[in-house]
Amino acid sequence: MVMNVSQAIKSRRSIRLYQEKEIEKEKLDKVLEAARIAPSANNRQEWKFIVVKNRDMKERVANAASGQTFIGQAPIVIVACATESQSIMTCGQPRYTVDVSIAMSFMILQAQEVGLGTCWIGAFNEPSVKEILGIPDDIRVVAITPLGYPSQDIAARPRKEIEQIICFDKYE
């Protein structure tokens, strides 16, 4: 049975333990394609995703991510980069953080659909990650995720009630 978007959203968990199992090319391609077709401001697609498979490189990235060793134990680590970081949207937000986050979210949900686990990583030393992966100075690293088959089932974490996070017509 194919998972729909609602099922992917409801079943997605942050995975920190991965099986030692290769990811099939077809599944990886689906995850990467989700990033390619994600929306971006003015359809500029100013991003690049580094797929890290080399064990030493993954471990070095994990060390640069506050020593979160589980990152390096996944078969693949994806590093999401913005190729333009100067543009500010009319609302005042940096465009690159929004655009790359949308693409990363699409990848994470696609990974969930095909049975792969992820964990959004925002705790990392950007200069170190750039040095490890040869990322130019003018490129921004927005997020990192390990990608692999989960080695654990994780229960849903508590969420606030809908009334606590939604209001209508004005902020309350």
DSSP file (Angstrom, degrees, kcal/mol; ACC not computed):
  #  RESIDUE AA STRUCTURE BP1 BP2  ACC     N-H-->O    O-->H-N    N-H-->O    O-->H-N    TCO  KAPPA ALPHA  PHI   PSI    X-CA   Y-CA   Z-CA
    1    1 A M              0   0    0      0, 0.0     2,-0.3     0, 0.0     0, 0.0   0.000 360.0 360.0 360.0 135.3    0.0    0.0    0.0
    2    2 A V        -     0   0    0      1,-0.0     2,-0.3   112,-0.0   112,-0.1  -0.650 360.0-125.5 -83.3 136.3    1.3    3.5   -0.9
    3    3 A M        -     0   0    0     -2,-0.3     2,-0.1   110,-0.3   110,-0.1  -0.601  20.9-140.8 -80.2 137.4    1.4    6.0    1.9
    4    4 A N     >  -     0   0    0     -2,-0.3     4,-2.3     1,-0.1     5,-0.2  -0.448  30.3 -98.2 -91.3 174.7   -0.4    9.3    1.4
    5    5 A V  H  > S+     0   0    0      1,-0.2     4,-2.7     2,-0.2     5,-0.2   0.906 122.6  52.7 -61.0 -43.6    0.9   12.6    2.6
    6    6 A S  H  > S+     0   0    0      1,-0.2     4,-2.5     2,-0.2    -1,-0.2   0.906 110.3  48.4 -59.8 -41.2   -1.2   12.7    5.8
    7    7 A Q  H  > S+     0   0    0      2,-0.2     4,-2.2     1,-0.2    -1,-0.2   0.906 111.1  50.4 -65.4 -40.3    0.1    9.2    6.7
    8    8 A A  H  X S+     0   0    0     -4,-2.3     4,-1.3     2,-0.2    -2,-0.2   0.919 112.3  47.2 -63.1 -43.1    3.7   10.3    6.1
    9    9 A I  H  < S+     0   0    0     -4,-2.7     3,-0.3     1,-0.2    -2,-0.2   0.934 115.6  44.6 -63.7 -46.3    3.3   13.4    8.2
   10   10 A K  H  < S+     0   0    0     -4,-2.5    -1,-0.2     1,-0.2    -2,-0.2   0.798 118.4  42.3 -70.8 -29.1    1.7   11.5   11.1
   11   11 A S  H  < S+     0   0    0     -4,-2.2    -1,-0.2    -5,-0.2    -2,-0.2   0.590  85.0 113.2 -96.6 -10.4    4.1    8.6   11.0
   12   12 A R     <  +     0   0    0     -4,-1.3     2,-0.3    -3,-0.3   105,-0.1  -0.388  40.5 174.1 -66.5 136.2    7.4   10.6   10.6
   13   13 A R        -     0   0    0     -2,-0.1     2,-0.8   105,-0.1   105,-0.7  -0.936  41.1-100.2-135.6 158.6    9.8   10.5   13.5
   14   14 A S  B     -a  118   0A   0     -2,-0.3     2,-0.4   103,-0.1   105,-0.3  -0.750  43.8-152.5 -80.5 113.9   13.3   11.7   14.2
   15   15 A I        +     0   0    0    103,-2.9     3,-0.1    -2,-0.8   138,-0.0  -0.763  27.9 167.9 -96.6 130.7   15.4    8.6   13.7
   16   16 A R        +     0   0    0     -2,-0.4     2,-0.3     1,-0.2    -1,-0.1   0.195  65.1  60.3-124.7  13.2   18.7    8.3   15.6
   17   17 A L        -     0   0    0    135,-0.1   134,-2.8   131,-0.1   135,-0.3  -0.945  66.6-171.6-144.9 121.0   19.5    4.6   15.1
   18   18 A Y  B     -F  150   0B   0     -2,-0.3     2,-0.1   132,-0.2   129,-0.0  -0.844  23.0-117.5-119.4 148.1   19.9    3.1   11.6
   19   19 A Q        -     0   0    0    130,-3.0     2,-1.8    -2,-0.3   130,-0.3  -0.457  31.7-114.8 -73.4 152.4   20.3   -0.3   10.1
   20   20 A E  S    S+     0   0    0     -2,-0.1     2,-0.4    54,-0.1    -1,-0.1  -0.567  74.8 126.6 -85.2  72.7   23.5   -1.2    8.3
   21   21 A K        -     0   0    0     -2,-1.8   128,-0.4   128,-0.1    -2,-0.1  -0.997  61.9-117.3-137.5 129.2   21.6   -1.6    5.1
   22   22 A E        -     0   0    0     -2,-0.4     2,-0.5     1,-0.1   126,-0.0  -0.282  28.4-120.8 -62.1 148.8   22.3    0.1    1.7
   23   23 A I        -     0   0    0    124,-0.1    -1,-0.1     1,-0.0     2,-0.0  -0.824  30.2-115.5 -92.3 128.6   19.6    2.4    0.3
   24   24 A E     >  -     0   0    0     -2,-0.5     4,-2.3     1,-0.1     3,-0.4  -0.342  18.8-123.7 -63.4 142.4   18.3    1.3   -3.1
   25   25 A K  H  > S+     0   0    0      1,-0.2     4,-3.0     2,-0.2     5,-0.2   0.868 110.6  56.9 -55.1 -40.1   19.1    3.8   -5.9
   26   26 A E  H  > S+     0   0    0      1,-0.2     4,-1.8     2,-0.2    -1,-0.2   0.895 109.0  45.6 -61.6 -40.0   15.4    4.0   -6.8
   27   27 A K  H  > S+     0   0    0     -3,-0.4     4,-2.1     2,-0.2    -2,-0.2   0.922 113.5  48.2 -70.4 -43.6   14.5    5.1   -3.2
   28   28 A L  H  X S+     0   0    0     -4,-2.3     4,-2.6     1,-0.2     5,-0.2   0.921 110.1  53.3 -61.1 -43.0   17.4    7.6   -3.0
   29   29 A D  H  X S+     0   0    0     -4,-3.0     4,-2.5    -5,-0.2    -1,-0.2   0.892 107.6  51.1 -59.2 -40.3   16.4    9.0   -6.4
   30   30 A K  H  X S+     0   0    0     -4,-1.8     4,-1.7     2,-0.2    -1,-0.2   0.913 110.6  48.6 -63.4 -42.7   12.8    9.5   -5.2
   31   31 A V  H  X S+     0   0    0     -4,-2.1     4,-1.0     1,-0.2    -2,-0.2   0.927 114.5  44.9 -63.7 -45.1   14.0   11.4   -2.2
   32   32 A L  H  X S+     0   0    0     -4,-2.6     4,-1.9     1,-0.2     3,-0.3   0.863 109.1  56.2 -69.0 -35.7   16.3   13.6   -4.2
   33   33 A E  H  X S+     0   0    0     -4,-2.5     4,-2.1    -5,-0.2    -1,-0.2   0.859  99.6  60.8 -63.4 -35.3   13.7   14.2   -6.8
   34   34 A A  H  < S+     0   0    0     -4,-1.7     4,-0.4     1,-0.2    -1,-0.2   0.883 106.6  46.2 -59.6 -38.2   11.4   15.5   -4.1
   35   35 A A  H >< S+     0   0    0     -4,-1.0     3,-1.0    -3,-0.3    -1,-0.2   0.909 109.2  55.3 -68.6 -41.9   13.9   18.3   -3.4
   36   36 A R  H 3< S+     0   0    0     -4,-1.9    -2,-0.2     1,-0.2    -1,-0.2   0.873 113.3  39.8 -60.2 -38.3   14.3   19.1   -7.1
   37   37 A I  T 3< S+     0   0    0     -4,-2.1    -1,-0.2    -5,-0.1    -2,-0.2   0.417  87.8 119.7 -95.7   3.2   10.6   19.7   -7.6
   38   38 A A  S <  S-     0   0    0     -3,-1.0    65,-0.1    -4,-0.4     2,-0.1  -0.308  71.0-102.3 -64.4 150.2   10.0   21.5   -4.3
   39   39 A P        +     0   0    0      0, 0.0     2,-0.3     0, 0.0    64,-0.1  -0.394  42.1 177.6 -72.9 152.8    8.7   25.1   -4.6
   40   40 A S    >   -     0   0    0     -2,-0.1     3,-2.7    62,-0.1    56,-0.1  -0.973  43.5 -72.5-148.4 159.4   11.0   28.0   -4.1
   41   41 A A  G >  S-     0   0    0     -2,-0.3     3,-1.9     1,-0.3     4,-0.2  -0.309 119.7  -8.7 -56.6 127.3   10.6   31.8   -4.3
   42   42 A N  G 3  S-     0   0    0      1,-0.3    -1,-0.3     2,-0.1     0, 0.0   0.706 115.6 -84.1  54.0  22.1   10.3   32.8   -8.0
   43   43 A N  G <  S+     0   0    0     -3,-2.7    -1,-0.3     1,-0.1    -2,-0.2   0.828  89.0 144.2  52.5  36.1   11.2   29.2   -8.8
   44   44 A R    <   -     0   0    0     -3,-1.9     3,-0.2     2,-0.1    -2,-0.1   0.766  39.6-158.7 -77.9 -26.0   14.8   30.1   -8.4
   45   45 A Q        +     0   0    0      1,-0.2     2,-2.0    -4,-0.2    -3,-0.1   0.895  17.4 176.5  49.6  49.4   15.9   26.8   -6.9
   46   46 A E        +     0   0    0     38,-0.1    37,-1.2    36,-0.0    38,-0.7  -0.518  39.3  99.2 -88.4  73.9   19.0   28.3   -5.4
   47   47 A W  E     -B   82   0A   0     -2,-2.0     2,-0.3    35,-0.3    35,-0.2  -0.965  49.4-161.9-151.0 162.1   20.1   25.2   -3.6
   48   48 A K  E     -B   81   0A   0     33,-2.0    33,-2.8    -2,-0.3     2,-0.5  -0.972  11.4-151.2-149.1 140.0   22.4   22.2   -3.7
   49   49 A F  E     -B   80   0A   0     -2,-0.3     2,-0.6    31,-0.2    31,-0.2  -0.960   7.3-151.1-118.4 124.0   22.3   19.0   -1.8
   50   50 A I  E     -B   79   0A   0     29,-2.7    29,-2.4    -2,-0.5     2,-0.8  -0.840   5.5-154.2 -97.1 121.8   25.4   17.0   -1.0
   51   51 A V  E     -B   78   0A   0     -2,-0.6     2,-0.6    27,-0.2    27,-0.2  -0.860  12.9-161.8 -97.4 109.9   24.9   13.3   -0.7
   52   52 A V  E     +B   77   0A   0     25,-3.4    25,-2.0    -2,-0.8    -2,-0.0  -0.839  28.5 152.7-101.2 118.4   27.6   12.0    1.6
   53   53 A K        +     0   0    0     -2,-0.6     2,-0.2    23,-0.2    -1,-0.2   0.634  39.6 106.1-112.8 -25.8   28.3    8.2    1.4
   54   54 A N     >  -     0   0    0      1,-0.1     4,-2.7     2,-0.1     5,-0.2  -0.398  66.1-140.5 -64.1 125.7   31.9    8.0    2.4
   55   55 A R  H  > S+     0   0    0      1,-0.2     4,-2.4     2,-0.2     5,-0.2   0.900  99.6  47.8 -57.2 -46.8   32.2    6.7    5.9
   56   56 A D  H  > S+     0   0    0      1,-0.2     4,-2.2     2,-0.2    -1,-0.2   0.914 112.8  48.6 -62.9 -42.8   35.0    9.0    7.0
   57   57 A M  H  > S+     0   0    0      2,-0.2     4,-2.4     1,-0.2    -1,-0.2   0.909 110.9  50.9 -64.3 -42.1   33.3   12.0    5.6
   58   58 A K  H  X S+     0   0    0     -4,-2.7     4,-2.5     1,-0.2    -2,-0.2   0.920 110.9  48.6 -61.3 -43.8   30.0   11.1    7.4
   59   59 A E  H  X S+     0   0    0     -4,-2.4     4,-2.2    13,-0.2    -1,-0.2   0.884 110.9  50.5 -64.8 -38.6   31.8   10.7   10.7
   60   60 A R  H  X S+     0   0    0     -4,-2.2     4,-1.9     2,-0.2    -1,-0.2   0.897 110.5  49.0 -66.4 -40.1   33.6   14.0   10.2
   61   61 A V  H  X S+     0   0    0     -4,-2.4     4,-0.9     2,-0.2    -2,-0.2   0.920 109.6  52.9 -63.8 -42.5   30.2   15.7    9.5
   62   62 A A  H ><>S+     0   0    0     -4,-2.5     6,-1.0     1,-0.2     5,-0.7   0.903 108.2  50.3 -58.9 -42.2   28.8   14.0   12.6
   63   63 A N  H 3X5S+     0   0    0     -4,-2.2     4,-0.8     1,-0.2     3,-0.3   0.874 109.0  51.4 -63.5 -36.9   31.6   15.4   14.7
   64   64 A A  H 3<5S+     0   0    0     -4,-1.9    61,-2.9     1,-0.2     2,-0.6   0.641  99.0  69.7 -73.9 -13.9   31.0   18.9   13.3
   65   65 A A  T X<5S-     0   0    0     -4,-0.9     3,-1.5    -3,-0.6    -1,-0.2  -0.449 136.1 -75.8-100.8  57.3   27.3   18.4   14.3
   66   66 A S  T 345S-     0   0    0     -2,-0.6    -2,-0.2    -3,-0.3    -3,-0.2   0.769  83.6 -67.5  56.9  29.6   28.0   18.6   18.0
   67   67 A G  T 3<<S+     0   0    0     -4,-0.8     2,-1.8    -5,-0.7    -1,-0.3   0.756  78.8 163.7  67.7  25.0   29.4   15.1   18.0
   68   68 A Q    X   -     0   0    0     -3,-1.5     3,-1.9    -6,-1.0     4,-0.5  -0.568  15.6-173.6 -77.2  86.0   26.0   13.5   17.2
   69   69 A T  T >> S+     0   0    0     -2,-1.8     4,-0.8     1,-0.3     3,-0.6   0.734  71.3  72.9 -59.5 -27.3   27.6   10.1   16.2
   70   70 A F  H >> S+     0   0    0      1,-0.2     4,-0.6     2,-0.2     3,-0.6   0.810  87.9  65.4 -59.0 -27.6   24.4    8.6   15.0
   71   71 A I  H X4 S+     0   0    0     -3,-1.9     3,-1.1     1,-0.2    -1,-0.2   0.941 101.9  46.5 -59.2 -47.6   24.5   10.9   12.0
   72   72 A G  H <4 S+     0   0    0     -3,-0.6    -1,-0.2    -4,-0.5   -13,-0.2   0.630 103.4  64.5 -71.6 -13.6   27.7    9.2   10.7
   73   73 A Q  H << S+     0   0    0     -4,-0.8    -1,-0.2    -3,-0.6    -2,-0.2   0.605  81.4  94.5 -86.5 -12.2   26.2    5.7   11.2
   74   74 A A  S << S-     0   0    0     -3,-1.1    74,-0.2    -4,-0.6   -54,-0.1  -0.468  86.5-119.6 -74.0 152.1   23.4    6.2    8.6
   75   75 A P  S    S+     0   0    0      0, 0.0     2,-0.3     0, 0.0    73,-0.2   0.825  96.1  22.1 -61.1 -30.8   24.2    4.9    5.1
   76   76 A I  E     - C   0 147A   0     71,-1.6    71,-2.8    -5,-0.1     2,-0.4  -0.985  61.8-160.9-138.4 146.0   23.8    8.4    3.7
   77   77 A V  E     -BC  52 146A   0    -25,-2.0   -25,-3.4    -2,-0.3     2,-0.5  -0.999  12.9-155.2-123.6 130.6   24.0   12.0    5.1
   78   78 A I  E     -BC  51 145A   0     67,-3.3    67,-2.5    -2,-0.4     2,-0.6  -0.922   3.0-162.3-108.8 128.3   22.4   14.8    3.1
   79   79 A V  E     -BC  50 144A   0    -29,-2.4   -29,-2.7    -2,-0.5     2,-0.5  -0.949  10.4-149.8-111.7 118.5   23.7   18.3    3.5
   80   80 A A  E     -BC  49 143A   0     63,-2.9    62,-2.8    -2,-0.6    63,-1.3  -0.785  19.4-176.0 -95.9 122.3   21.3   21.0    2.3
   81   81 A C  E     -BC  48 141A   0    -33,-2.8   -33,-2.0    -2,-0.5     2,-0.5  -0.869  23.3-138.1-121.2 149.7   23.0   24.2    1.0
   82   82 A A  E     -BC  47 140A   0     58,-3.0    58,-2.0    -2,-0.3   -35,-0.3  -0.920   6.5-162.1-103.2 128.6   21.7   27.5   -0.2
   83   83 A T  S    S+     0   0    0    -37,-1.2     2,-0.3    -2,-0.5   -36,-0.2   0.528  82.8  37.5 -89.1  -6.0   23.6   28.8   -3.3
   84   84 A E        +     0   0    0    -38,-0.7    -1,-0.2    56,-0.1    55,-0.1  -0.972  58.4 164.5-143.1 127.4   22.4   32.4   -2.7
   85   85 A S        +     0   0    0     -2,-0.3    12,-0.1    53,-0.2    -1,-0.1   0.298  57.8  77.7-129.6  11.0   22.0   33.9    0.7
   86   86 A Q        +     0   0    0      8,-0.1     2,-0.2     2,-0.0    -1,-0.1   0.720  66.6 101.1 -94.6 -22.1   21.7   37.7    0.3
   87   87 A S        -     0   0    0      7,-0.1     8,-2.1     1,-0.0     9,-0.5  -0.439  52.0-163.1 -74.5 133.0   18.1   38.0   -0.8
   88   88 A I  B     -G   94   0C   0      6,-0.2     5,-0.1    -2,-0.2    -2,-0.0  -0.955  18.6-126.5-114.3 131.0   15.5   39.0    1.7
   89   89 A M    >   -     0   0    0      4,-3.1     3,-2.6    -2,-0.5     6,-0.0  -0.314  31.1-103.5 -70.6 160.4   11.8   38.4    1.0
   90   90 A T  T 3  S+     0   0    0      1,-0.3    -1,-0.1     2,-0.1    -2,-0.0   0.810 122.6  61.2 -53.7 -32.2    9.4   41.4    1.2
   91   91 A C  T 3  S-     0   0    0      2,-0.1    -1,-0.3     1,-0.1    -2,-0.0   0.558 121.5-107.5 -74.7  -6.9    8.2   40.0    4.6
   92   92 A G  S <  S+     0   0    0     -3,-2.6    -2,-0.1     1,-0.3    -1,-0.1   0.378  78.3 126.6  99.5  -4.1   11.7   40.4    6.0
   93   93 A Q        -     0   0    0      1,-0.1    -4,-3.1    -5,-0.1    -1,-0.3  -0.644  69.8-106.5 -87.3 142.7   12.7   36.7    6.0
   94   94 A P  B  >  -G   88   0C   0      0, 0.0     4,-1.1     0, 0.0     3,-0.4  -0.539  27.6-142.4 -63.5 126.5   15.9   35.5    4.3
   95   95 A R  H  > S+     0   0    0     -8,-2.1     4,-2.8    -2,-0.3     5,-0.3   0.870  92.6  61.3 -61.3 -38.3   14.7   33.6    1.2
   96   96 A Y  H  > S+     0   0    0     -9,-0.5     4,-2.3     1,-0.2     5,-0.3   0.865 100.7  51.2 -63.8 -37.5   17.3   30.9    1.4
   97   97 A T  H  > S+     0   0    0     -3,-0.4     4,-1.4     2,-0.2    -1,-0.2   0.902 115.0  43.5 -67.1 -38.1   16.3   29.5    4.8
   98   98 A V  H  X S+     0   0    0     -4,-1.1     4,-2.2     2,-0.2    -2,-0.2   0.957 116.2  46.0 -69.2 -51.6   12.7   29.2    3.8
   99   99 A D  H  X S+     0   0    0     -4,-2.8     4,-2.1     1,-0.2    -2,-0.2   0.916 115.6  44.2 -61.5 -46.4   13.3   27.7    0.3
  100  100 A V  H  X S+     0   0    0     -4,-2.3     4,-2.6    -5,-0.3    -1,-0.2   0.867 112.0  54.3 -69.2 -34.7   15.9   25.2    1.5
  101  101 A S  H  X S+     0   0    0     -4,-1.4     4,-2.4    -5,-0.3    -1,-0.2   0.887 107.2  50.8 -65.7 -37.8   13.7   24.2    4.4
  102  102 A I  H  X S+     0   0    0     -4,-2.2     4,-2.3     2,-0.2    -2,-0.2   0.953 112.3  46.5 -62.1 -48.3   10.8   23.5    2.1
  103  103 A A  H  X S+     0   0    0     -4,-2.1     4,-2.1     1,-0.2    -2,-0.2   0.899 112.4  50.4 -61.8 -41.0   12.9   21.3   -0.1
  104  104 A M  H  X S+     0   0    0     -4,-2.6     4,-2.5     2,-0.2    -1,-0.2   0.902 109.1  51.9 -64.2 -40.9   14.3   19.5    2.9
  105  105 A S  H  X S+     0   0    0     -4,-2.4     4,-2.3     1,-0.2     5,-0.2   0.904 107.9  51.6 -62.6 -41.4   10.8   18.9    4.2
  106  106 A F  H  X S+     0   0    0     -4,-2.3     4,-2.4     1,-0.2    -1,-0.2   0.924 110.9  48.6 -60.1 -43.9    9.7   17.4    0.9
  107  107 A M  H  X S+     0   0    0     -4,-2.1     4,-2.8     1,-0.2    -2,-0.2   0.920 110.3  51.1 -62.1 -43.8   12.7   15.1    1.0
  108  108 A I  H  X S+     0   0    0     -4,-2.5     4,-2.0     1,-0.2    -1,-0.2   0.899 112.2  45.7 -63.2 -41.9   12.0   14.0    4.6
  109  109 A L  H  X S+     0   0    0     -4,-2.3     4,-2.0     2,-0.2    -1,-0.2   0.888 112.8  50.2 -69.7 -37.9    8.3   13.2    3.8
  110  110 A Q  H  X S+     0   0    0     -4,-2.4     4,-1.7    -5,-0.2    -2,-0.2   0.905 108.9  52.9 -64.8 -39.9    9.3   11.3    0.6
  111  111 A A  H  <>S+     0   0    0     -4,-2.8     5,-3.1     1,-0.2     4,-0.2   0.918 107.7  51.5 -59.4 -43.5   11.9    9.4    2.7
  112  112 A Q  H ><5S+     0   0    0     -4,-2.0     3,-1.4     1,-0.2    -1,-0.2   0.909 106.5  54.2 -60.2 -42.6    9.1    8.4    5.1
  113  113 A E  H 3<5S+     0   0    0     -4,-2.0  -110,-0.3     1,-0.3    -1,-0.2   0.877 109.9  46.3 -60.7 -37.6    6.9    7.2    2.3
  114  114 A V  T 3<5S-     0   0    0     -4,-1.7    -1,-0.3    -5,-0.1    -2,-0.2   0.309 124.5 -99.4 -92.2  10.7    9.6    4.9    1.0
  115  115 A G  T < 5S+     0   0    0     -3,-1.4     2,-0.3     1,-0.3    -3,-0.2   0.654  79.7 130.5  88.3  15.9   10.4    3.5    4.4
  116  116 A L      < -     0   0    0     -5,-3.1    -1,-0.3    -6,-0.2     2,-0.3  -0.754  47.0-135.6-104.2 151.6   13.5    5.5    5.2
  117  117 A G  E     + D   0 148A   0     31,-4.3    31,-1.7    -2,-0.3     2,-0.3  -0.727  21.6 177.4-105.3 155.7   14.2    7.5    8.3
  118  118 A T  E     -aD  14 147A   0   -105,-0.7  -103,-2.9    -2,-0.3     2,-0.3  -0.881  17.7-154.8-142.6 171.2   15.6   11.0    8.8
  119  119 A C        -     0   0    0     27,-0.6     2,-0.3    -2,-0.3  -105,-0.1  -0.804  24.6-128.3-154.4 112.5   16.4   13.4   11.5
  120  120 A W        -     0   0    0     -2,-0.3     2,-0.6    25,-0.1    25,-0.2  -0.447  27.6-160.9 -63.9 122.1   16.5   17.2   10.8
  121  121 A I  B     +E  144   0A   0     23,-2.9    23,-1.7    -2,-0.3    -1,-0.1  -0.934  31.0 153.7-112.6 119.5   19.9   18.4   12.2
  122  122 A G        +     0   0    0     -2,-0.6     2,-1.1    21,-0.2    -1,-0.1   0.423  54.1  90.7-117.0  -6.6   20.3   22.1   12.9
  123  123 A A        +     0   0    0    -58,-0.1     2,-0.3    21,-0.1    -1,-0.1  -0.758  61.1 115.5 -94.2  92.9   23.0   21.8   15.5
  124  124 A F        -     0   0    0     -2,-1.1     2,-0.9   -59,-0.2   -59,-0.3  -0.988  69.8-110.6-154.2 157.5   26.3   21.9   13.5
  125  125 A N     >  -     0   0    0    -61,-2.9     4,-2.4    -2,-0.3     3,-0.3  -0.816  29.6-159.9 -91.2 104.4   29.3   24.1   13.1
  126  126 A E  H  > S+     0   0    0     -2,-0.9     4,-2.8     1,-0.2     5,-0.2   0.896  86.6  52.0 -58.1 -46.6   28.8   25.5    9.6
  127  127 A P  H  > S+     0   0    0      0, 0.0     4,-2.2     0, 0.0    -1,-0.2   0.897 111.8  48.6 -58.4 -37.6   32.5   26.5    9.0
  128  128 A S  H  > S+     0   0    0     -3,-0.3     4,-2.6     2,-0.2    -2,-0.2   0.928 111.4  48.2 -66.9 -44.4   33.6   23.0    9.9
  129  129 A V  H  X S+     0   0    0     -4,-2.4     4,-2.2     1,-0.2     6,-0.2   0.913 111.7  51.2 -61.3 -42.1   31.0   21.3    7.7
  130  130 A K  H  X>S+     0   0    0     -4,-2.8     5,-2.3    -5,-0.2     4,-0.8   0.913 111.2  47.4 -60.9 -43.3   32.1   23.6    4.8
  131  131 A E  H ><5S+     0   0    0     -4,-2.2     3,-0.6    -5,-0.2    -2,-0.2   0.927 111.8  49.9 -64.9 -44.5   35.7   22.7    5.3
  132  132 A I  H 3<5S+     0   0    0     -4,-2.6    -1,-0.2     1,-0.2    -2,-0.2   0.898 120.8  34.1 -59.8 -43.0   35.0   19.0    5.4
  133  133 A L  H 3<5S-     0   0    0     -4,-2.2    -1,-0.2    -5,-0.2    -2,-0.2   0.351 108.4-115.2-101.1   5.1   32.9   19.0    2.3
  134  134 A G  T <<5 +     0   0    0     -4,-0.8    -3,-0.2    -3,-0.6    -4,-0.1   0.863  52.3 169.2  66.8  35.7   34.7   21.7    0.3
  135  135 A I      < -     0   0    0     -5,-2.3    -1,-0.2    -6,-0.2    -2,-0.1  -0.692  36.7-113.2 -84.4 128.2   31.7   24.1    0.3
  136  136 A P    >   -     0   0    0      0, 0.0     3,-1.6     0, 0.0    -1,-0.1  -0.167  23.8-111.9 -60.5 155.1   32.6   27.6   -0.9
  137  137 A D  T 3  S+     0   0    0      1,-0.3    -2,-0.1     3,-0.0    -7,-0.0   0.817 114.1  55.9 -57.1 -35.8   32.5   30.5    1.6
  138  138 A D  T 3  S+     0   0    0      2,-0.1     2,-0.4   -55,-0.0    -1,-0.3   0.493  90.9  88.7 -81.9  -1.7   29.5   32.2   -0.1
  139  139 A I    <   -     0   0    0     -3,-1.6     2,-0.4   -55,-0.1   -56,-0.2  -0.781  69.8-143.1 -95.7 139.2   27.3   29.0    0.2
  140  140 A R  E     -C   82   0A   0    -58,-2.0   -58,-3.0    -2,-0.4     2,-0.6  -0.862   4.7-140.7-104.6 136.4   25.2   28.5    3.3
  141  141 A V  E     +C   81   0A   0     -2,-0.4   -60,-0.2   -60,-0.2     3,-0.1  -0.855  24.9 174.4 -91.0 121.1   24.6   25.2    5.0
  142  142 A V  E     -     0   0A   0    -62,-2.8     2,-0.3    -2,-0.6   -61,-0.2   0.845  56.0 -13.8 -97.7 -41.9   21.0   25.2    6.1
  143  143 A A  E     -C   80   0A   0    -63,-1.3   -63,-2.9     2,-0.0    -1,-0.3  -0.983  50.0-148.3-159.7 163.1   20.4   21.7    7.4
  144  144 A I  E     -CE  79 121A   0    -23,-1.7   -23,-2.9    -2,-0.3   -65,-0.2  -0.976  12.9-175.9-134.2 145.8   21.7   18.2    7.6
  145  145 A T  E     -C   78   0A   0    -67,-2.5   -67,-3.3    -2,-0.3     2,-0.2  -0.968  21.0-137.6-143.2 134.3   19.9   14.9    7.7
  146  146 A P  E     -C   77   0A   0      0, 0.0   -27,-0.6     0, 0.0     2,-0.4  -0.522  25.5-155.9 -71.8 156.5   21.0   11.3    8.0
  147  147 A L  E     +CD  76 118A   0    -71,-2.8   -71,-1.6   -76,-0.2     2,-0.3  -0.983  34.4 100.2-140.9 125.5   19.1    8.9    5.7
  148  148 A G  E    S- D   0 117A   0    -31,-1.7   -31,-4.3    -2,-0.4  -126,-0.1  -0.986  71.5 -54.5 179.8-179.4   18.6    5.2    6.2
  149  149 A Y        -     0   0    0   -128,-0.4  -130,-3.0  -130,-0.3   -33,-0.2  -0.664  61.3-114.6 -78.1 125.5   16.4    2.4    7.3
  150  150 A P  B     -F   18   0B   0      0, 0.0  -132,-0.2     0, 0.0    -1,-0.1  -0.298  20.0-162.6 -60.9 143.1   15.3    2.9   10.9
  151  151 A S  S    S+     0   0    0   -134,-2.8     2,-0.3  -132,-0.1  -133,-0.2   0.162  73.0  42.2-108.6  14.1   16.6    0.4   13.4
  152  152 A Q  S    S-     0   0    0   -135,-0.3     2,-0.5     2,-0.0  -135,-0.1  -0.992  74.0-125.4-155.8 152.2   13.9    1.3   16.0
  153  153 A D        -     0   0    0     -2,-0.3     2,-0.5    -3,-0.1    -2,-0.0  -0.899  29.7-160.4 -99.0 132.1   10.2    2.1   16.3
  154  154 A I        -     0   0    0     -2,-0.5     2,-0.1     3,-0.0     3,-0.1  -0.951  12.7-128.9-118.8 131.9    9.6    5.4   18.0
  155  155 A A        -     0   0    0     -2,-0.5     2,-0.1     1,-0.1     0, 0.0  -0.385  38.6 -91.9 -71.9 153.3    6.4    6.5   19.6
  156  156 A A        -     0   0    0     -2,-0.1    -1,-0.1     1,-0.1     3,-0.1  -0.405  41.0-127.2 -63.5 139.3    4.8    9.8   18.7
  157  157 A R        -     0   0    0      1,-0.1    -1,-0.1    -2,-0.1    -3,-0.0  -0.564  37.1 -85.3 -84.7 155.1    5.9   12.6   21.0
  158  158 A P        -     0   0    0      0, 0.0     2,-0.3     0, 0.0    -1,-0.1  -0.252  45.3-161.1 -60.6 146.6    3.2   14.7   22.7
  159  159 A R        -     0   0    0     -3,-0.1     3,-0.1     1,-0.0    -3,-0.0  -0.934  24.1-101.1-126.0 151.6    1.9   17.6   20.7
  160  160 A K        -     0   0    0     -2,-0.3     2,-0.1     1,-0.1     5,-0.1  -0.303  48.4 -94.5 -63.9 154.9    0.0   20.7   21.8
  161  161 A E    >>  -     0   0    0      1,-0.1     3,-1.8     3,-0.0     4,-0.6  -0.416  34.2-113.5 -68.3 149.8   -3.8   20.8   21.3
  162  162 A I  H >> S+     0   0    0      1,-0.3     4,-1.5     2,-0.2     3,-1.2   0.842 116.0  60.9 -55.5 -37.0   -4.9   22.4   18.0
  163  163 A E  H 34 S+     0   0    0      1,-0.3    -1,-0.3     2,-0.2    -3,-0.0   0.735  99.0  58.4 -63.9 -22.5   -6.6   25.2   20.0
  164  164 A Q  H <4 S+     0   0    0     -3,-1.8    -1,-0.3     1,-0.2    -2,-0.2   0.674 116.7  30.0 -80.9 -17.3   -3.2   26.2   21.5
  165  165 A I  H << S+     0   0    0     -3,-1.2     2,-0.4    -4,-0.6    -2,-0.2   0.519 109.6  67.7-121.2  -7.3   -1.6   26.8   18.1
  166  166 A I     <  +     0   0    0     -4,-1.5     2,-0.3     6,-0.0    -1,-0.1  -0.942  48.6 168.8-120.1 136.9   -4.4   28.0   15.8
  167  167 A C        -     0   0    0     -2,-0.4     2,-0.4    -3,-0.0     4,-0.1  -0.965  24.7-130.4-138.0 158.5   -6.3   31.2   15.9
  168  168 A F  S    S-     0   0    0     -2,-0.3     2,-1.4     2,-0.1    -2,-0.0  -0.905  73.6 -12.3-117.2 137.5   -8.7   32.7   13.4
  169  169 A D  S    S+     0   0    0     -2,-0.4     2,-0.3     2,-0.0    -1,-0.1  -0.019 127.9  24.0  70.5 -31.2   -8.8   36.2   12.0
  170  170 A K  S    S-     0   0    0     -2,-1.4     2,-0.3     0, 0.0    -2,-0.1  -0.988  91.6 -87.5-156.4 159.7   -6.4   37.7   14.5
  171  171 A Y              0   0    0     -2,-0.3    -5,-0.0     1,-0.2    -3,-0.0  -0.513 360.0 360.0 -69.6 127.0   -3.6   36.7   16.8
  172  172 A E              0   0    0     -2,-0.3    -1,-0.2     0, 0.0    -6,-0.0   0.337 360.0 360.0-128.6 360.0   -4.9   35.5   20.2
